């Protein structure tokens, strides 16, 4: 079962096992329905930010531990967490982002426990999802948006 392998993942999709067995060459939109959701919880550390900074060469001092000031998580790192859910779980392998809009209404600091959610809101030739990264304890949204997706037939 998924929740045993990934204890923080909550899947609201009865077709999930069926979807996992379907490979990208046989994907069908009929396996999905509006309202399908996935959610994980994650706490980012300074080590995570340092690794991301080294990978992207973004060494802005805002993302580093500077005494009294708490490091701010890269917006692109938050977007990567959402992309990981979209490309791995919902809709899953073979998903290609066609367009995306995003907002960062609040800062996300190292050490805050995030809930990252993706919800399928429209199922047609182009799938549409909404996503959120929320710091539950403070009830603040740190990243939100929507994306239009396609399921690649071949890649």
Backbone as a ProteinNet text record, in pm:
[ID]
protein_1_A
[PRIMARY]
XXXXXXXXXXXXXXXXXXXXXXXXXXXXXXXXXXXXXXXXXXXXXXXXXXXXXXXXXXXXXXXXXXXXXXXXXXXXXXXXXXXXXXXXXXXXXXXXXXXXXXXXXXXXXXXXXXXXXXXXXXXXXXXXXXXXXXXXXXXXXXXXXXXXXXXXXXX
[TERTIARY]
83.2	0	86.7	42.3	118.7	152.4	58	82.6	189.1	215.3	322.9	459.2	469.6	595.5	621.2	516	525.5	427.6	470.1	374.6	300.3	349.7	281.4	191.1	186.7	106	-36.7	-129.6	-270.9	-325.8	-377.4	-428.7	-579.8	-648.9	-793.7	-826.4	-793.3	-811.3	-825.4	-946.2	-971.8	-905.3	-874.5	-812	-660	-602.5	-458.2	-379.3	-414.9	-340.6	-351.4	-468.5	-488.4	-399.6	-394.3	-312.8	-165.9	-119.3	21.3	60.4	-33.9	-4.8	-6.4	-71.7	-78.5	50	119.8	243.5	211.7	307.3	283	231.5	264.6	219.1	71.5	11.4	-129.3	-212.6	-158.6	-234.5	-366.7	-465.9	-596.8	-655.1	-710.6	-770.8	-885.2	-943.9	-1058.2	-1019.6	-890.1	-845.6	-852.5	-866.5	-867	-1005.1	-1029.1	-1152.7	-1123.9	-1199.4	-1186.5	-1210.3	-1128.1	-1139.6	-1035.1	-965.8	-856.7	-750.6	-695	-599.3	-483.8	-373.3	-260.6	-198.8	-143.6	-86.8	30.6	139.9	252.1	287.9	360.7	413.4	564.4	629.8	775.7	827.1	938.9	1007.9	1144	1168.4	1294.8	1399.7	1521	1631.3	1728.9	1822.4	1926.3	2009.8	2028.9	2103	2031.7	1897.5	1820	1843.4	1838.2	1858.9	2000	2098.8	2237.8	2257.1	2197.8	2209	2142.1	2025	1954.9	2034.5	2091.5	2174.9	2294.1	2357.8	2472.8	2432	2316.7	2268.4	2235	2171.6	2123.1	2217	2319.4	2410.9	2340.4	2228.9	2157.5	2203.5	2304.6	2361.2	2320.7	2200.7	2147.5	2152.4	2198.7	2213.7	2080.8	1967.9	1837	1814.1	1884.7	1865.5	1969.2	2049.5	2155.7	2131.5	2184.8	2172.7	2265.4	2203.6	2279.8	2249.3	2288.5	2266.8	2121.8	2064.7	1928	1822.5	1853.7	1752.6	1737.9	1613.1	1584.5	1595	1661.1	1673.4	1537.4	1520.6	1397.4	1417.1	1319	1323.9	1308	1385.3	1376	1235.7	1177.6	1048.7	1057.5	1169.6	1187.3	1194.1	1242.3	1245	1102.2	1019.4	878.9	810	837.6	780.4	827.3	950.9	1002.5	930.8	892.7	817.4	681	617.3	488.1	507.3	609.2	636.1	661.4	726.3	750.9	621.7	525.9	396.4	322.8	324.2	253.7	315.7	445.9	512.5	527	511.4	529.1	398.9	304.9	185.4	52.8	31.5	-98.7	-80.5	-98.6	-139.7	-34.9	93.9	195.2	287.1	360.1	459.8	400.8	478	435	367.1	350.8	285.6	381.8	333.2	411.4	336.9	405.7	344.9	343.8	224.3	207.8	217.4	154.1	162.3	137.8	182.5	171.6	163.3	78.4	76.8	103.8	174.6	208.9	222.2	197.6	210.6	283.4	355.9	425.3	375.3	256	196.5	267.3	344.5	416.7	551.3	643.4	774.8	763.9	844.9	859	999.1	1008	1136.6	1182.1	1312.4	1370.2	1309.8	1277	1226.9	1076	1005.3	859.5	805.1	706.2	644.5	543.6	570.7	486.4	389.7	272.3	180.3	171.3	210.3	209.9	94.3	1.1	-119.9	-134.7	-180.6	-215.3	-354.5	-440.5	-576.6	-606.7	-658.3	-700.3	-836.8	-845.2	-971.3	-1045.1	-976.1	-1043.1	-974.7	-1055.4	-1002.2	-1059.4	-975.4	-1007.1	-878.9	-865.3	-739.8	-624.4	-648.4	-553.7	-608	-526.3	-565.1	-531.7	-606.6	-579.4	-571.3	-464.9	-449.1	-432.1	-471.1	-439	-342.6	-253.5	-158	-136.3	-96.3	-73.4	41.5	121.5	216.5	175.7	140.7	85.1	165.2	194.2	249.6	128.2	87.8	-36.5	-36.1	76.3	82.3	49.9	93	68.3	-46	-104.8	-215.2	-178.4	-59.1	-17.3	15.9	-29.3	1.4	132.6	230.7	359.8	379.6	297.7	307.6	174.7	123.4	-3.2	-6.9	-91.3	-105.6	-184.5	-175.6	-241.4	-154.4	-175.9	-99	-188.9	-157.7	-222.4	-122.9	-172	-86.3	-136.1	-43.7	-78.4	-13.7	-70.5	-10.4	59.4	191.3	269.8	243.3	220.4	198.7	332.5	434.4	566.9	669.9	771.7	884.6	1007.7
-119	0	123.9	227.7	350.8	414.3	420	490.2	420.8	291.1	224.2	266.4	285.5	327.7	475.5	556	700.2	741.6	742	758.9	891.5	995.1	1123.8	1147	1050.3	1069.7	1024	1110.1	1075.8	1079.3	969.1	961.5	949.7	1038.8	1033.4	995.2	871.5	827.3	675.7	626.8	483.3	413.2	486.3	427.5	430.3	467.6	490.1	366.4	248.6	127.8	100.3	121.3	102.5	199.9	324.1	425.8	386.2	334.3	296.9	186.4	97.4	-12.8	30.5	142.1	191.2	265.5	227.6	296.7	413.5	501.1	624.8	601.5	489.9	467.7	430.9	397.9	359.4	447.5	562	651.4	690.4	703.2	746.6	840.3	952.1	1047.5	985.7	877.7	818.2	759.2	737.7	684	789.5	914.9	1024.4	1086.6	1152.7	1230	1356.9	1459.9	1585	1555.8	1615.4	1593.7	1499.3	1424.6	1338.9	1429.1	1386	1468.8	1384.1	1450.7	1390.3	1497.4	1451.7	1547.2	1480.4	1554.5	1506.8	1615.6	1575.8	1672.2	1660.4	1773.6	1776.6	1897	1879.7	1989.4	2004.5	2120.4	2145.1	2193.6	2144.4	2179	2273.1	2326.8	2409.8	2326	2199.1	2109.6	2096.8	2089.5	2085.4	2212.2	2328.1	2455.3	2466.1	2422	2427.1	2340.1	2220.2	2131.5	2194.7	2254.7	2319.8	2439.9	2518	2633.2	2588.1	2479	2428.9	2378.1	2313.5	2262	2374.7	2480.9	2589.3	2709.1	2711	2825.4	2949.7	2931	3042.4	3050.9	3133.6	3148.3	3281.2	3325.2	3446.2	3431.2	3533.8	3526.4	3501.6	3527.5	3503.3	3355.7	3268.1	3124.4	3060.2	3143.7	3091.2	3131.1	3051.1	3078.7	3195.2	3309.7	3431.9	3483	3408.2	3453.9	3454.7	3575.5	3588.3	3562.4	3585.2	3575.7	3432.2	3387.8	3251.8	3246.8	3144.5	3131.9	3111.1	3173	3161.3	3051.9	2963.5	2854.5	2912.9	2862.6	2902.1	2871.6	2965.5	2940.9	2827.1	2818.5	2711.5	2574.5	2568.7	2442.6	2399.4	2495.2	2464.1	2414.7	2481.3	2439.6	2298.2	2266.4	2132.6	2025.5	2057.9	1962.1	1933.5	2039.5	2022.8	1940.9	1973.7	1900.8	1753	1723.5	1584.7	1507.7	1572.6	1507.6	1486.8	1590.3	1582.4	1473.5	1471.7	1379.7	1238	1218.6	1086.3	1022.9	1105.3	1049.2	1089.6	1216.5	1260.4	1375.4	1355.4	1235	1125	1157.4	1053.5	1051.5	939.4	928.4	960.5	1034.8	1073.6	1208.9	1272.1	1402	1512	1599.1	1712	1840.4	1934.8	2064.4	2149.5	2197.7	2281.4	2428.8	2464.9	2601.3	2598.2	2706.1	2710.9	2856.1	2880.2	3010	2983.6	3076.2	3055.3	3186.5	3177.4	3292.9	3247.4	3339.1	3315.5	3420.9	3401.3	3504.9	3527.9	3430.5	3443.3	3373.8	3411	3347.6	3210.7	3119	2986.9	2981	2951.5	2948	2804.2	2786	2656	2607.7	2479.5	2420.2	2422.1	2492.3	2492.9	2365.5	2305.6	2183.8	2221.3	2176.2	2208.5	2095.5	2133.4	2039	2079.5	1987.2	2012.4	1932.7	2002.7	1938.7	1965.7	1863.2	1876.4	1816.8	1891.5	1844.6	1856.3	1749.7	1748.7	1817.1	1926	2002.1	1990.9	1947.3	1934.1	1822.9	1735.9	1623.2	1630.3	1672.7	1675.3	1638.2	1680.1	1653.9	1718.6	1838.8	1907.7	1893.4	1837.1	1823.7	1953.4	1986.5	2106.6	2068.1	2115.3	2091.5	2224.4	2223.7	2332.7	2275.7	2361	2313.6	2420.4	2371.7	2458.9	2403.4	2492.7	2459.2	2545.6	2480.5	2550.3	2513.9	2614	2590.6	2583.6	2462	2439.1	2508.3	2500.7	2556.5	2705.3	2775.8	2920.1	2955.4	2853.3	2872.9	2974.6	2956.5	3048	2970.7	3024.2	2968.9	3031.7	2947.9	3000	2984.6	2899.4	2877.9	2821.8	2878.1	2829	2857	2783	2807.2	2698.4	2699.8	2596.2	2566.4	2448.5	2407.2	2331.6	2345.5	2267.1	2160.9	2038.5	1923.6	1841.1	1771.7	1672	1541.4	1432.6	1302.1	1262.3	1249.2	1216.7	1073.4	1053.5	918.6	846.5	919.5	862.7	965.1	917.3	1003.7	920.3
0	0	0	-65	-80.7	52.9	145.5	270.7	355	332	403.7	350.9	219.1	159.1	180.4	176.3	190.6	300.6	427.3	537.3	537.7	470.8	474.5	354.5	262	142.7	168.6	136.9	146.1	4.9	-42.5	-178.5	-172.7	-242.9	-253.7	-397.3	-434.8	-571.7	-571.8	-591.2	-589.6	-707.2	-812.1	-930.1	-923.3	-807.3	-799.6	-842.5	-789.2	-823.6	-972.9	-1029.1	-1172.4	-1249.9	-1204.6	-1271.6	-1267	-1152.8	-1139.9	-1237.9	-1271.2	-1361.4	-1507.6	-1535.9	-1673.3	-1704.2	-1808.5	-1843.7	-1935.8	-1953.7	-2027.8	-2168.5	-2229.5	-2366.4	-2372	-2257.3	-2257.4	-2164.9	-2125.3	-2037.1	-2100.2	-2017.7	-2062.8	-1959.5	-2003	-1910.4	-1830.4	-1880.6	-1811.4	-1676.7	-1652.4	-1524.7	-1414.7	-1450.7	-1355.1	-1347.8	-1236.3	-1225.2	-1146.3	-1177.2	-1102.5	-955.1	-872.3	-728.5	-673.2	-761.6	-714.6	-651.9	-537.1	-464	-413	-390.8	-321	-232.3	-118.9	-22.9	47.5	63	143.5	244.1	344.9	440.2	440	448.2	440.7	517.6	583.7	650.4	584.8	525.6	456.9	556.4	539.6	628.9	557.2	632.5	572.3	475.6	507.4	418.8	283.6	285.1	160.3	78.8	145.3	75.5	20.3	98.9	52.6	-71.4	-70.3	-186.6	-308.3	-288.6	-398.6	-449	-357.9	-396.1	-479.6	-438.8	-513.9	-651.6	-659.1	-787.1	-884	-834.1	-920.2	-926.9	-843.5	-829	-776.2	-708	-644.4	-498.8	-475.9	-342.4	-278.8	-309.2	-248.2	-96.3	-27.9	118.1	189.9	123.8	185.4	214.8	143	156.3	248.2	316.1	401.4	546.4	635.3	777.7	813.4	846.3	875.5	1015.9	1116.1	1252.6	1294.1	1317.3	1369.2	1262.5	1137.3	1031	983.9	978.2	931.1	779.3	726.3	581	515.2	399.1	321.3	216.2	204.5	106.7	-33.6	-128	-269.1	-321	-393.4	-457.2	-557.3	-627.8	-726.8	-659.5	-536.9	-463.6	-428.4	-386.2	-359.6	-486.3	-597.9	-725.5	-761.5	-730.6	-756	-675.6	-552	-470.1	-532.7	-582.2	-649.5	-777	-854.3	-979.2	-951.5	-841.2	-803.9	-779.8	-715	-693.1	-825.1	-909.1	-1037.4	-1125.8	-1136.9	-1227.5	-1176.5	-1046.2	-988.8	-942.6	-895.6	-832	-895.2	-920.8	-973.1	-1070.5	-1196.7	-1267.1	-1271.2	-1265.7	-1259.1	-1379.8	-1396.9	-1503.8	-1641.3	-1717.7	-1851.6	-1855.7	-1740.8	-1734.6	-1779.4	-1865.6	-1915	-1879.7	-1815.3	-1783.4	-1910.1	-1947.2	-2065.4	-2027	-1916.8	-1865.1	-1716	-1649.2	-1504	-1458.2	-1360.3	-1292.9	-1146	-1083.1	-942.7	-868.4	-737.7	-648	-522.3	-462.2	-336.3	-235.9	-177.2	-93.1	40.1	87.9	214.9	203.9	290.7	293.3	358.8	308.2	368.8	427.5	556.3	625.2	647.3	653.3	685	817	822.3	945.6	961.2	873.2	882.1	817.6	882.3	829.9	722.5	600.5	485.5	454.1	409.6	347.9	201.8	114.1	-29.5	-88.9	-155.4	-207.7	-356.4	-428.3	-569.3	-586.1	-655.7	-681.8	-829.8	-885.7	-1025.3	-1032.5	-1107.3	-1111.4	-1244	-1350.1	-1479.7	-1558.7	-1615.8	-1692.7	-1834	-1923.4	-2066.8	-2138.9	-2264.2	-2334.2	-2257.5	-2209.2	-2120.8	-1978.6	-1889.4	-1748.9	-1677.3	-1575	-1496.9	-1349.8	-1283.4	-1140.1	-1067.5	-941.5	-849.5	-747.5	-698.3	-598.4	-491.7	-374.8	-258.8	-176.8	-121.4	-15.8	102.8	212.3	328.4	452.5	534.3	667.2	759.6	792.7	867.2	1003.2	1074.6	1209.7	1212.6	1110.3	1105	1011.9	951.4	857.3	749.7	693.3	586.5	460.2	349.4	218.1	173.4	136.8	92.6	-58.4	-120.6	-264.8	-312.6	-421.6	-476.8	-625.5	-693.2	-835.8	-903.1	-1033.7	-1112.3	-1233.7	-1288	-1405.1	-1500	-1628.8	-1732.3	-1775	-1788.3	-1812.3	-1929.4	-1990.3	-2091.6	-2050.4	-2094.8	-2072.9	-2201.6	-2195	-2313.9	-2356.1	-2483.8	-2535.6	-2552.5	-2591.9	-2608	-2559.6	-2492.8	-2459	-2441.1
[MASK]
+++++++++++++++++++++++++++++++++++++++++++++++++++++++++++++++++++++++++++++++++++++++++++++++++++++++++++++++++++++++++++++++++++++++++++++++++++++++++++

